Amino acid sequence: MNAVLIEVARKLLGELNVAQGEPEHLAQALAQGSMGSIEGEQVLCREGDPSDRLFVLLEGTVDVLRNDRQGNPRLITVVNGPALIGHMGLIDRSPRSATCVTRDDTVAVTVTIDLAAFDKLMRQADEAGSAWRHLLLASLIRQLGNTNQTVSALVSGMDERQAAERTAPIPKRVRRPKAPIGEDDVQMLAAILQGWSASGPR
Amino acid sequence: METVKRLESLSVFRSLPHAALRELAHRCEEVAFGAREVVMEQGGDSDIALLLIEGRLEVSVETSGIPHHIAVIEPGEVVGESALYTIATPRNATVMANKDSRCLVLRPGDIQGLVHNPALAALEVQILGSLTRRIRRTNTEIQTAWKEEQAAPAALTFDEEPLTMRKRLRRIFKGRVKE
């Protein structure tokens, strides 16, 4: 078994706080993909395209972009390896929700797992399949936890504001109205909170 | 046998070998909850997960003493999965039985012992799909919350500087979040 893959698997398991799974078994799963390095800027996946593979970013940096209403790409977040990219699209078969591009000033090392290999791993009732599913599960559990906390914080903020409006006197000073939130801002916020990084809570 | 029959009725386990479901039922304890009974408490120890095989569960997150409904769990779905797949963290939500419910208890040791069981593989795939849907749905709720905020009377600020999106995000995540 490739020692590099085993070490990468160990890092991935540690990064995502995966409770179960041996590096050797996860490395067996990763070996079903194709490993490669990318120098310079390259599009890994494009917004709106079918999800036909995922990327395990072992090293390097990837910019995640979404188009605004005018069709201009806007940077949503930056993902540093080790991390998973594009896995949710394979799970629910939805189109890409963003464009991912490797940075032109780094070398990205990736394992690409195509749809056929992904589906096979998902069904495998053995140590490799189990380790692979556990990696994905830990990643999504973290994303959901972060997202739920954000929902609570936002709603809590609204509850407090609504409560304050009911009880607080109207101030006499003239205040400047805040800029309205645009639809693009809403979409950007949702994309940020969808959690593109597998490394650490937001 | 009753438990195996209940498992066979769940769509997640359709077309799986009977022996696989029998092993799952044999290994995992079945528990019952009455309507409105708290199944898991936010902040509590995270040591088991539950596979709902009958009934309905509600998931809520409490902030500043106010519970906010997050999700409904139907038969065939799992709650508390973080206990199985991530290193121990406290429960981040409260789960309550919406009506009389029956669950299969899943412990970390069960996951290790069932690694060659196709029923567990099918269940884990189902959990992945469920988590993905919940993430996408929660993000939609965030967008809805923002739109409602936009529709409310404009809040005023004493700050004479333009309120950029970056400042607004900082205010949302740091100014409004209760620790």
HADDOCK unambig.tbl for C-alpha pairs under 7 A between the chains (distance, minus, plus):
assign (segid A and resid 17 and name CA) (segid B and resid 86 and name CA) 5.44 0.50 0.50
assign (segid A and resid 17 and name CA) (segid B and resid 87 and name CA) 5.46 0.50 0.50
assign (segid A and resid 18 and name CA) (segid B and resid 85 and name CA) 5.75 0.50 0.50
assign (segid A and resid 18 and name CA) (segid B and resid 86 and name CA) 4.70 0.50 0.50
assign (segid A and resid 18 and name CA) (segid B and resid 87 and name CA) 6.17 0.50 0.50
assign (segid A and resid 19 and name CA) (segid B and resid 84 and name CA) 6.93 0.50 0.50
assign (segid A and resid 19 and name CA) (segid B and resid 85 and name CA) 4.97 0.50 0.50
assign (segid A and resid 19 and name CA) (segid B and resid 86 and name CA) 4.54 0.50 0.50
assign (segid A and resid 19 and name CA) (segid B and resid 87 and name CA) 4.81 0.50 0.50
assign (segid A and resid 20 and name CA) (segid B and resid 85 and name CA) 6.19 0.50 0.50
assign (segid A and resid 88 and name CA) (segid B and resid 132 and name CA) 6.39 0.50 0.50
assign (segid A and resid 91 and name CA) (segid B and resid 129 and name CA) 6.17 0.50 0.50
assign (segid A and resid 92 and name CA) (segid B and resid 129 and name CA) 6.35 0.50 0.50
assign (segid A and resid 122 and name CA) (segid B and resid 125 and name CA) 6.57 0.50 0.50
assign (segid A and resid 123 and name CA) (segid B and resid 121 and name CA) 6.23 0.50 0.50
assign (segid A and resid 125 and name CA) (segid B and resid 115 and name CA) 6.20 0.50 0.50
assign (segid A and resid 125 and name CA) (segid B and resid 116 and name CA) 4.71 0.50 0.50
assign (segid A and resid 125 and name CA) (segid B and resid 117 and name CA) 5.98 0.50 0.50
assign (segid A and resid 125 and name CA) (segid B and resid 118 and name CA) 5.40 0.50 0.50
assign (segid A and resid 125 and name CA) (segid B and resid 121 and name CA) 5.87 0.50 0.50
assign (segid A and resid 126 and name CA) (segid B and resid 115 and name CA) 5.78 0.50 0.50
assign (segid A and resid 126 and name CA) (segid B and resid 116 and name CA) 5.07 0.50 0.50
assign (segid A and resid 127 and name CA) (segid B and resid 115 and name CA) 6.45 0.50 0.50
assign (segid A and resid 130 and name CA) (segid B and resid 115 and name CA) 6.43 0.50 0.50
assign (segid A and resid 133 and name CA) (segid B and resid 124 and name CA) 6.96 0.50 0.50
assign (segid A and resid 134 and name CA) (segid B and resid 85 and name CA) 6.10 0.50 0.50
assign (segid A and resid 137 and name CA) (segid B and resid 85 and name CA) 6.65 0.50 0.50
assign (segid A and resid 137 and name CA) (segid B and resid 128 and name CA) 6.12 0.50 0.50
assign (segid A and resid 138 and name CA) (segid B and resid 85 and name CA) 5.70 0.50 0.50
assign (segid A and resid 138 and name CA) (segid B and resid 86 and name CA) 5.65 0.50 0.50
assign (segid A and resid 140 and name CA) (segid B and resid 131 and name CA) 6.41 0.50 0.50
assign (segid A and resid 141 and name CA) (segid B and resid 82 and name CA) 6.40 0.50 0.50
assign (segid A and resid 144 and name CA) (segid B and resid 135 and name CA) 5.48 0.50 0.50
assign (segid A and resid 147 and name CA) (segid B and resid 138 and name CA) 6.94 0.50 0.50
assign (segid A and resid 151 and name CA) (segid B and resid 142 and name CA) 6.16 0.50 0.50
assign (segid A and resid 152 and name CA) (segid B and resid 61 and name CA) 6.94 0.50 0.50
assign (segid A and resid 152 and name CA) (segid B and resid 63 and name CA) 6.16 0.50 0.50
assign (segid A and resid 153 and name CA) (segid B and resid 176 and name CA) 6.73 0.50 0.50
assign (segid A and resid 153 and name CA) (segid B and resid 177 and name CA) 5.06 0.50 0.50
assign (segid A and resid 154 and name CA) (segid B and resid 172 and name CA) 6.96 0.50 0.50
assign (segid A and resid 156 and name CA) (segid B and resid 63 and name CA) 6.35 0.50 0.50
assign (segid A and resid 157 and name CA) (segid B and resid 176 and name CA) 5.20 0.50 0.50
assign (segid A and resid 175 and name CA) (segid B and resid 156 and name CA) 5.64 0.50 0.50
assign (segid A and resid 175 and name CA) (segid B and resid 157 and name CA) 5.94 0.50 0.50
assign (segid A and resid 175 and name CA) (segid B and resid 158 and name CA) 5.81 0.50 0.50
assign (segid A and resid 176 and name CA) (segid B and resid 156 and name CA) 5.74 0.50 0.50
assign (segid A and resid 176 and name CA) (segid B and resid 157 and name CA) 5.83 0.50 0.50
assign (segid A and resid 176 and name CA) (segid B and resid 158 and name CA) 6.65 0.50 0.50
assign (segid A and resid 177 and name CA) (segid B and resid 154 and name CA) 6.30 0.50 0.50
assign (segid A and resid 177 and name CA) (segid B and resid 155 and name CA) 6.38 0.50 0.50
assign (segid A and resid 177 and name CA) (segid B and resid 156 and name CA) 4.72 0.50 0.50
assign (segid A and resid 177 and name CA) (segid B and resid 157 and name CA) 6.54 0.50 0.50
assign (segid A and resid 178 and name CA) (segid B and resid 154 and name CA) 6.65 0.50 0.50
assign (segid A and resid 178 and name CA) (segid B and resid 155 and name CA) 6.36 0.50 0.50
assign (segid A and resid 178 and name CA) (segid B and resid 156 and name CA) 5.84 0.50 0.50
assign (segid A and resid 178 and name CA) (segid B and resid 157 and name CA) 6.59 0.50 0.50
assign (segid A and resid 178 and name CA) (segid B and resid 163 and name CA) 6.23 0.50 0.50
assign (segid A and resid 179 and name CA) (segid B and resid 163 and name CA) 6.28 0.50 0.50
assign (segid A and resid 180 and name CA) (segid B and resid 150 and name CA) 6.57 0.50 0.50
assign (segid A and resid 181 and name CA) (segid B and resid 150 and name CA) 6.17 0.50 0.50
assign (segid A and resid 186 and name CA) (segid B and resid 143 and name CA) 5.76 0.50 0.50
assign (segid A and resid 186 and name CA) (segid B and resid 146 and name CA) 6.54 0.50 0.50
assign (segid A and resid 190 and name CA) (segid B and resid 139 and name CA) 5.43 0.50 0.50
assign (segid A and resid 190 and name CA) (segid B and resid 142 and name CA) 6.68 0.50 0.50
assign (segid A and resid 190 and name CA) (segid B and resid 143 and name CA) 6.39 0.50 0.50
assign (segid A and resid 194 and name CA) (segid B and resid 135 and name CA) 6.88 0.50 0.50
assign (segid A and resid 194 and name CA) (segid B and resid 139 and name CA) 6.59 0.50 0.50
